[in-house]
Amino acid sequence: MSGREAVCSNCMALVPEAQTHVLPLFNETVERFVTTYRCDKCWPAALAEARTHLAASDDADEIASFADVLAGHAVFIHEYMRGDPAPVVKAICLRMLGLMESGAVRLSIGPDRPLKS
């Protein structure tokens, strides 16, 4: 197989880049949303989990971490960047999840970056 691949963060399957779903998911260990990679099989459950966690959260830092993950993939929530209140940013982030679910927005893995020593 040619081209880049990613490992599904859930089932550990090797997935071609074009079939990799990139999305924010809350990580309990680091207490923030992080970038995850999912295969077609694991993606719907991860999206539902992200939506459930974000919808239930009133924590401004958690909501900000979701927006930070998007920004890391060149999707900028302008309301977050200008300091709007967390409930405003949260509503927009939830809409972004809907756009991701519909396929209107798809985050890319991004460019390769060398490891820093």
C-alpha positions in Angstrom: 0.0 0.0 0.0 1.4 3.4 -0.9 0.8 6.7 0.9 0.5 7.6 4.5 -1.5 5.6 7.0 -2.7 6.2 10.6 -3.4 3.8 13.4 -7.0 3.9 14.7 -6.7 5.2 18.3 -9.4 2.7 19.3 -8.9 -0.7 17.6 -5.3 -0.1 16.4 -6.2 -1.0 12.8 -3.9 0.5 10.2 -6.0 2.9 8.1 -5.1 4.7 4.8 -4.9 8.5 5.3 -8.0 9.1 3.0 -10.1 6.8 5.2 -8.9 8.2 8.5 -11.3 10.3 10.6 -9.6 12.9 12.7 -11.5 14.3 15.6 -11.2 15.7 19.1 -12.0 13.3 21.9 -11.8 14.0 25.6 -8.9 12.2 27.4 -9.5 11.7 31.1 -5.8 11.3 31.8 -4.8 14.7 30.6 -8.3 16.2 31.3 -8.7 17.9 27.9 -9.7 17.1 24.3 -6.9 15.6 22.2 -6.6 14.7 18.5 -7.6 11.1 17.8 -7.6 9.0 14.6 -10.4 6.6 13.9 -11.2 4.0 11.2 -14.7 3.9 9.6 -15.9 1.3 12.1 -14.8 3.2 15.2 -15.5 6.7 14.1 -19.3 6.9 14.8 -19.0 5.9 18.4 -16.1 8.3 19.0 -18.0 11.2 17.5 -21.0 10.4 19.7 -18.7 10.2 22.7 -17.1 13.6 21.9 -20.6 15.1 21.5 -21.9 13.7 24.7 -18.9 14.9 26.7 -18.8 18.4 25.1 -22.6 18.8 25.5 -22.4 18.0 29.2 -19.4 20.2 30.0 -19.5 23.6 31.5 -15.8 23.7 32.0 -14.2 26.5 30.1 -10.9 24.8 29.9 -12.4 21.6 28.4 -14.3 23.7 25.8 -11.2 25.6 25.0 -9.2 22.4 24.5 -11.8 21.3 21.9 -11.3 24.6 20.0 -7.5 24.2 20.4 -7.6 20.7 18.7 -9.6 22.2 15.8 -7.1 25.1 15.5 -4.3 22.5 15.3 -6.0 21.3 12.1 -6.5 24.8 10.7 -10.1 25.1 11.7 -10.4 28.3 13.8 -13.4 29.2 16.0 -13.2 33.0 15.8 -15.4 33.4 18.9 -12.9 31.4 20.9 -10.0 33.4 19.6 -11.6 36.7 20.5 -12.5 35.5 24.0 -16.2 35.0 23.8 -17.9 33.2 26.8 -17.5 29.4 27.0 -21.3 28.7 26.3 -21.0 30.6 23.0 -17.9 28.7 22.0 -19.4 25.4 23.1 -22.4 25.9 20.9 -20.2 26.5 17.9 -18.0 23.5 18.7 -21.1 21.3 18.9 -22.1 22.6 15.4 -18.7 21.7 14.2 -19.2 18.1 15.3 -22.4 18.1 13.3 -20.5 19.4 10.2 -17.9 16.7 10.8 -20.6 14.0 11.1 -22.2 15.2 7.8 -18.9 15.2 6.0 -19.1 19.0 5.3 -15.9 19.4 7.5 -13.2 16.8 7.6 -10.0 17.4 9.5 -6.8 16.2 7.8 -3.9 14.5 9.5 -1.7 17.4 8.4 1.9 17.5 7.3 4.6 15.2 8.5 6.8 16.9 11.1 10.2 15.8 12.2 10.6 14.7 15.8 12.4 17.3 18.0 15.4 16.1 19.9 
